[in-house]
């Protein structure tokens, strides 16, 4: 039986090491959803245990491949405001002196509290 695809190490908030590589069929640019397992959820009317809650940590793409491991980098983004100060013009000091402007920029979101042993599945 083949081992499950899991997080083997955490390099940075944006990069995770997986426990499978090219020998296991992983290829560059594969996309995976990373998730942890939460508590079992029960049906309130019957008390039947339904399944464990999946806690989504994020989505990423394989950016480096080795025979037995691979590196996954976050691909989720969000828009964030960034403030920039503009210094005054020394020749015309009354124009645009110390103004501040806000620009909206795209930023890569880190994985949300990833844990070694978290599971992965195809994100496509």
FENFENJO-V980617 format. One line per field, one symbol per residue. burial: b if it has 16 or more other C-alpha atoms within 10 Angstrom, else e. A space follows every 10 residues. Layout:
# FENFENJO-V980617
burial->???
This chain:
# FENFENJO-V980617
burial->eeeebbbbbb eeebbbbbbb beeeebbbee bbbbbbeeee eeeeeeeeee eeeebbbbbb bbbebeeebb bbbbbeeeee eeeeeeeeee eeeeeeeeee eeeeeeeebb beebbebbbb eeee
